[in-house]
């Protein structure tokens, strides 16, 4: 059929963990891939043994190929890699999972029209440093989607040393970039963000690997510099493996998702405080970053995976200063919702206690525009929380800032 059909573009599309490919079908696919001048799209997601054979056929130049997607359906021990001779000058989308792909590959120097670059679960053998990535991104002015995630990144100190040795590079302007996804160390992210200018960024997805505390001082200014990253709501979901921050312009879509992997509650809270407080310890709402100054709704949630209590699961306690630091990062919030295991934590945070070293004025200026506190939960720990919240409500009432207390179901 391939030998006698008109020279229409070819699409090779095979997905499925249990996809059965006979020897005859495999021979036909290889023959199709050998029609390099006709292949426009390739998408492969089949078991590794078959996938490995087909990838060997993706060599030489594919002059009209605009889409390449390769994703093994399961984790594998075999190192999969594209042939070094592979070229695709008109490539627009490159999506690779668990594939050994050197960042200095000649493919990226010729495919300057890339719109999507997605290198996910990059194996340690193909690890690349921020300055190497920047050199390639500088060749992609049309880039709209950038996804870079590592399987096991190098320790922060290695990235920091390499960044210090790297020559000073000018800031990279990516005017068309709309979506960034990153998974790796905080030091790597901190080496990237100050050097990137993405004025029209719309979505941000970040996963920071397990670290005690993950300071990324450039993250909030980076978000604030993007005109489309202005949030009206923020939700923090704490769980046994880490904390996820979800920020939205409206209720229909999460525009920024930031996950810090950490098994200790105090480290989780400290991490998000360092990310969102912009090194700001005062109560001036105007000093908040433009990205989060418009957050009117704040939600705190705990999602447990077992019957263990947060105290026994997280092996760490937080103090009131940490929680108040998080609340001050969203000091313009008018509504606060707290769920499950964090109800007690918030109640303690808002409780009046002269021994904590904060003045009465400082406590009342925490969330000055707060109009409603809604809390959910049941059981012994929550039964007395209403009384604690009531003390907070009375204090706000006497300060001329009334707050409504609602217990959700």
C-alpha positions as CSV (number, residue, x, y, z in Angstrom):
1,X,0.0,0.0,0.0
2,X,2.8,2.4,0.9
3,X,4.6,1.7,-2.3
4,X,1.6,2.4,-4.6
5,X,-0.4,5.0,-2.7
6,X,-0.3,8.7,-3.5
7,X,2.3,10.6,-1.5
8,X,-0.1,11.7,1.2
9,X,1.4,12.6,4.7
10,X,1.7,9.7,7.1
11,X,0.7,9.5,10.7
12,X,2.1,6.8,12.9
13,X,0.0,6.5,16.1
14,X,0.4,3.6,18.5
15,X,-0.7,3.9,22.1
16,X,-1.5,1.3,24.7
17,X,0.4,-0.7,27.4
18,X,-1.0,-4.0,26.1
19,X,-1.0,-3.1,22.4
20,X,-0.3,-6.3,20.5
21,X,1.9,-5.8,17.5
22,X,2.6,-8.8,15.3
23,X,5.8,-9.2,13.4
24,X,4.0,-8.3,10.2
25,X,2.5,-5.1,11.6
26,X,5.9,-4.2,13.1
27,X,7.4,-4.6,9.7
28,X,4.8,-2.3,8.2
29,X,5.4,0.4,10.8
30,X,9.1,0.3,10.2
31,X,8.5,0.6,6.5
32,X,6.2,3.6,7.2
33,X,8.9,5.3,9.3
34,X,11.3,4.8,6.5
35,X,9.1,7.0,4.3
36,X,10.8,10.0,6.0
37,X,9.6,12.6,3.5
38,X,6.0,11.7,4.1
39,X,5.9,11.2,7.9
40,X,4.2,14.2,9.6
41,X,3.3,12.9,13.1
42,X,4.6,10.2,15.3
43,X,3.1,9.1,18.6
44,X,4.4,5.9,20.3
45,X,3.4,4.6,23.7
46,X,3.8,0.8,23.5
47,X,5.8,-1.8,25.6
48,X,9.5,-1.1,25.7
49,X,10.8,-4.1,23.7
50,X,8.7,-3.1,20.7
51,X,9.2,0.6,21.3
52,X,13.0,0.2,21.3
53,X,12.9,-1.4,17.8
54,X,10.7,1.2,16.4
55,X,12.8,4.1,17.8
56,X,15.8,2.8,15.8
57,X,13.8,3.5,12.6
58,X,13.5,7.2,13.6
59,X,16.8,8.2,12.1
60,X,17.9,10.5,9.4
61,X,16.0,13.6,8.4
62,X,12.2,13.9,8.5
63,X,11.6,17.1,6.5
64,X,7.8,17.5,7.2
65,X,7.6,15.9,10.7
66,X,5.9,18.4,13.1
67,X,4.9,16.3,16.1
68,X,6.9,13.6,18.0
69,X,5.5,12.0,21.1
70,X,7.2,9.0,22.8
71,X,6.1,7.7,26.1
72,X,6.7,4.1,27.5
73,X,3.6,3.0,29.3
74,X,5.6,1.7,32.3
75,X,8.9,2.4,34.1
76,X,11.8,0.6,32.5
77,X,15.4,-0.2,33.2
78,X,16.5,0.0,29.6
79,X,17.8,3.3,28.4
80,X,15.8,4.4,25.5
81,X,17.2,7.1,23.2
82,X,16.7,8.5,19.8
83,X,19.3,7.9,17.1
84,X,21.9,10.7,16.9
85,X,21.2,11.1,13.2
86,X,17.6,12.1,13.8
87,X,16.7,15.5,12.4
88,X,13.3,17.3,12.0
89,X,13.7,20.9,10.9
90,X,10.0,21.6,10.9
91,X,9.3,20.0,14.3
92,X,6.8,22.0,16.4
93,X,6.1,19.6,19.3
94,X,8.6,17.4,21.0
95,X,7.2,15.4,23.9
96,X,9.5,12.7,25.5
97,X,8.9,10.7,28.7
98,X,11.7,8.6,30.3
99,X,13.9,9.1,27.3
100,X,17.6,9.7,27.2
101,X,17.8,12.9,25.3
102,X,20.9,15.1,25.6
103,X,20.0,18.8,25.8
104,X,22.8,19.6,23.4
105,X,21.3,17.3,20.7
106,X,21.7,18.8,17.2
107,X,17.9,18.2,16.9
108,X,17.3,21.3,19.1
109,X,19.6,23.5,17.1
110,X,17.8,22.8,13.9
111,X,14.2,22.6,15.1
112,X,14.0,26.4,15.9
113,X,10.2,26.5,15.3
114,X,9.4,24.5,18.4
115,X,6.1,25.5,20.0
116,X,6.1,22.7,22.6
117,X,9.2,21.3,24.4
118,X,8.3,18.7,26.9
119,X,11.1,16.6,28.5
120,X,9.6,14.7,31.4
121,X,11.1,12.3,33.8
122,X,14.5,13.0,32.4
123,X,16.8,10.2,33.7
124,X,19.9,11.1,35.7
125,X,22.1,10.0,32.9
126,X,20.7,12.8,30.7
127,X,20.6,15.5,33.5
128,X,21.4,19.0,32.2
129,X,22.1,22.3,34.1
130,X,20.2,25.5,33.8
131,X,22.8,27.3,31.6
132,X,22.7,24.4,29.1
133,X,18.9,24.7,29.0
134,X,19.1,28.4,28.5
135,X,21.4,28.1,25.5
136,X,18.8,25.9,23.8
137,X,15.8,28.0,24.8
138,X,17.4,31.0,23.2
139,X,16.9,29.3,19.8
140,X,13.2,28.9,20.3
141,X,11.5,32.3,20.1
142,X,8.1,30.7,19.2
143,X,8.0,28.4,22.3
144,X,4.6,28.3,24.0
145,X,4.8,25.3,26.3
146,X,7.9,24.3,28.3
147,X,7.8,21.2,30.5
148,X,11.0,20.0,32.2
149,X,10.9,17.4,35.0
150,X,13.7,15.2,36.3
151,X,13.5,11.7,37.8
152,X,16.2,12.4,40.4
153,X,17.8,15.8,40.3
154,X,21.2,16.5,41.6
155,X,21.5,18.0,45.1
156,X,21.0,21.8,45.4
157,X,24.6,22.4,46.2
158,X,25.7,21.0,42.8
159,X,23.4,23.2,40.9
160,X,24.4,26.2,42.9
161,X,28.1,25.6,42.3
162,X,27.5,25.2,38.6
163,X,25.4,28.4,38.4
164,X,28.1,30.4,40.2
165,X,30.7,29.1,37.7
166,X,28.5,29.9,34.7
167,X,29.2,33.2,32.9
168,X,26.7,36.0,33.3
169,X,24.0,35.5,30.7
170,X,21.5,38.1,29.6
171,X,17.9,37.6,30.5
172,X,16.0,35.5,28.1
173,X,12.8,36.9,26.7
174,X,10.2,34.3,25.7
175,X,7.3,36.4,24.4
176,X,5.0,33.5,23.4
177,X,5.5,31.3,26.4
178,X,2.1,30.5,28.0
179,X,2.7,27.4,30.1
180,X,5.7,26.3,32.3
181,X,5.9,23.0,34.1
182,X,9.0,22.2,36.2
183,X,9.9,19.3,38.5
184,X,13.2,19.3,40.3
185,X,15.2,21.1,43.0
186,X,14.6,24.5,44.3
187,X,18.1,25.6,43.4
188,X,17.5,24.7,39.8
189,X,14.3,26.6,39.7
190,X,16.0,29.6,41.4
191,X,18.7,29.5,38.7
192,X,16.0,29.7,36.0
193,X,13.4,32.2,37.0
194,X,15.5,35.4,37.5
195,X,16.8,35.0,33.9
196,X,13.5,34.4,32.2
197,X,11.1,37.0,31.0
198,X,7.6,35.6,30.2
199,X,5.2,38.5,30.1
200,X,2.2,36.5,28.9
201,X,2.5,33.4,31.0
202,X,-0.9,31.9,31.8
203,X,-0.1,28.6,33.6
204,X,2.6,27.5,36.0
205,X,3.0,24.0,37.4
206,X,5.9,23.4,39.8
207,X,7.0,20.3,41.8
208,X,9.9,20.7,44.2
209,X,11.4,17.5,45.4
210,X,11.7,16.5,49.1
211,X,13.7,19.1,51.0
212,X,13.5,20.3,54.5
213,X,12.9,23.9,53.5
214,X,12.8,25.1,49.8
215,X,13.4,28.8,49.5
216,X,12.7,30.1,46.0
217,X,12.8,33.9,46.5
218,X,12.4,34.6,42.8
219,X,9.1,32.7,42.3
220,X,6.7,35.3,43.6
221,X,8.3,38.2,41.7
222,X,8.4,35.9,38.6
223,X,4.6,35.3,38.8
224,X,4.0,39.0,39.5
225,X,5.8,39.9,36.4
226,X,3.4,37.9,34.2
227,X,0.3,40.0,33.5
228,X,-2.0,37.0,33.3
229,X,-1.1,35.6,36.6
230,X,-3.4,37.5,38.9
231,X,-5.2,35.3,41.4
232,X,-8.5,35.7,43.3
233,X,-8.3,32.5,45.3
234,X,-5.6,30.3,46.9
235,X,-6.0,26.8,48.3
236,X,-3.3,24.9,50.3
237,X,-3.7,21.2,50.6
238,X,-1.4,19.6,53.2
239,X,-0.9,15.8,53.2
240,X,1.5,13.2,54.3
241,X,3.8,13.5,51.3
242,X,3.9,17.3,50.9
243,X,1.9,20.5,50.4
244,X,0.2,21.7,47.2
245,X,-0.7,25.3,46.6
246,X,-3.4,26.0,44.0
247,X,-4.0,29.5,42.8
248,X,-6.8,30.6,40.4
249,X,-8.0,33.6,38.6
250,X,-11.5,32.2,38.9
251,X,-13.1,29.0,40.1
252,X,-13.1,27.4,36.6
253,X,-9.3,26.8,36.3
254,X,-6.2,26.4,38.4
255,X,-3.6,28.7,36.9
256,X,-0.7,28.0,39.3
257,X,0.0,24.7,41.0
258,X,3.0,24.5,43.3
259,X,3.8,21.2,45.1
260,X,6.6,20.8,47.7
261,X,7.4,17.2,48.6
262,X,8.1,17.0,52.3
263,X,6.9,14.7,55.1
264,X,7.0,17.2,57.9
265,X,4.2,19.7,58.5
266,X,6.5,22.3,60.0
267,X,8.7,22.1,56.9
268,X,5.7,22.2,54.6
269,X,4.4,25.4,56.2
270,X,7.9,27.0,56.3
271,X,8.3,26.2,52.6
272,X,5.1,27.9,51.4
273,X,5.8,30.9,53.7
274,X,9.2,31.4,52.1
275,X,7.6,31.1,48.7
276,X,4.7,33.5,49.2
277,X,5.8,36.1,51.8
278,X,8.3,37.8,49.4
279,X,10.6,38.3,52.3
280,X,8.0,40.7,53.7
281,X,7.3,40.7,57.4
282,X,5.2,43.8,57.7
283,X,1.5,44.1,57.5
284,X,1.3,46.5,54.5
285,X,-1.1,44.9,52.1
286,X,0.3,47.0,49.3
287,X,3.6,45.3,49.8
288,X,2.1,41.9,48.7
289,X,3.1,40.7,45.3
290,X,0.7,41.8,42.5
291,X,0.0,38.1,41.7
292,X,-1.5,37.4,45.1
293,X,-2.6,40.8,46.4
294,X,-6.1,40.2,44.9
295,X,-6.6,36.8,46.6
296,X,-10.0,37.2,48.4
297,X,-10.6,33.5,49.2
298,X,-8.1,31.4,51.1
299,X,-8.6,27.7,51.8
300,X,-6.5,25.4,54.1
301,X,-7.1,21.7,53.9
302,X,-5.5,18.5,55.2
303,X,-6.0,15.3,53.2
304,X,-5.0,12.2,55.3
305,X,-4.3,8.9,53.6
306,X,-4.7,6.9,56.8
307,X,-6.5,7.0,60.1
308,X,-3.4,8.5,61.8
309,X,-3.7,12.0,63.1
310,X,-1.7,14.8,61.5
311,X,0.5,15.0,64.7
312,X,1.6,11.4,64.5
313,X,1.8,11.2,60.7
314,X,3.9,14.4,60.1
315,X,6.3,14.1,63.0
316,X,6.6,17.8,63.4
317,X,4.7,20.6,65.0
318,X,4.2,24.1,63.7
319,X,4.2,27.3,65.8
320,X,1.7,30.1,65.5
321,X,4.3,32.4,63.9
322,X,4.6,30.0,60.9
323,X,0.8,29.9,60.3
324,X,0.5,33.6,60.8
325,X,3.3,34.1,58.3
326,X,1.3,32.2,55.7
327,X,-1.9,34.1,56.5
328,X,-0.1,37.5,56.2
329,X,1.1,36.4,52.7
330,X,-2.6,36.7,51.8
331,X,-3.5,39.6,54.0
332,X,-6.3,40.9,51.7
333,X,-8.3,37.7,52.0
334,X,-11.9,38.2,53.0
335,X,-12.9,34.6,53.4
336,X,-10.9,31.8,55.1
337,X,-12.0,28.2,54.9
338,X,-10.3,25.5,56.9
339,X,-10.9,21.8,56.7
340,X,-10.3,18.6,58.7
341,X,-7.1,18.3,60.6
342,X,-6.1,22.0,60.2
343,X,-9.1,23.4,62.1
344,X,-7.3,23.1,65.4
345,X,-4.1,24.6,63.9
346,X,-5.9,27.7,62.6
347,X,-7.9,28.1,65.8
348,X,-4.6,28.1,67.8
349,X,-3.1,30.6,65.3
350,X,-5.9,33.1,65.8
351,X,-6.1,32.5,69.5
352,X,-5.1,35.5,71.7
353,X,-2.1,34.6,73.8
354,X,0.1,37.3,75.4
355,X,2.9,34.8,75.7
356,X,3.5,34.6,72.0
357,X,5.3,37.9,72.0
358,X,2.9,39.7,69.5
359,X,1.1,42.9,70.5
360,X,-2.7,43.2,70.4
361,X,-2.4,45.6,67.4
362,X,-0.2,43.2,65.5
363,X,-2.8,40.3,66.0
364,X,-5.8,42.4,65.0
365,X,-4.0,43.5,61.8
366,X,-3.7,40.0,60.7
367,X,-6.2,39.6,57.8
368,X,-7.6,43.1,58.4
369,X,-10.4,42.6,55.8
370,X,-11.5,39.2,56.9
371,X,-15.3,38.9,56.9
372,X,-15.9,35.2,57.3
373,X,-14.2,32.1,58.7
374,X,-15.7,28.8,57.7
375,X,-14.5,25.6,59.3
376,X,-15.3,21.9,58.6
377,X,-14.8,18.8,60.7
378,X,-16.2,16.7,63.5
379,X,-15.0,14.8,66.4
380,X,-13.4,15.5,69.8
381,X,-10.7,17.9,68.6
382,X,-13.1,20.1,66.8
383,X,-15.9,20.3,69.5
384,X,-14.1,23.0,71.5
385,X,-12.8,24.9,68.5
386,X,-16.0,26.9,68.2
387,X,-15.3,28.5,71.6
388,X,-11.7,29.4,70.5
389,X,-13.0,30.9,67.3
390,X,-15.6,32.8,69.3
391,X,-12.9,34.5,71.3
392,X,-11.3,35.6,68.0
393,X,-14.7,36.9,66.8
394,X,-15.2,38.9,69.9
395,X,-11.8,40.5,69.6
396,X,-12.5,41.5,66.0
397,X,-15.9,42.8,67.0
398,X,-14.4,45.1,69.7
399,X,-11.8,46.3,67.2
400,X,-14.6,47.3,64.8
401,X,-13.8,44.5,62.3
402,X,-16.7,42.0,62.6
403,X,-16.2,38.5,61.4
404,X,-18.8,35.9,60.8
405,X,-18.1,32.3,62.0
406,X,-19.6,29.5,60.1
407,X,-19.3,25.8,60.8
408,X,-19.7,23.8,57.6
409,X,-21.0,20.3,57.3
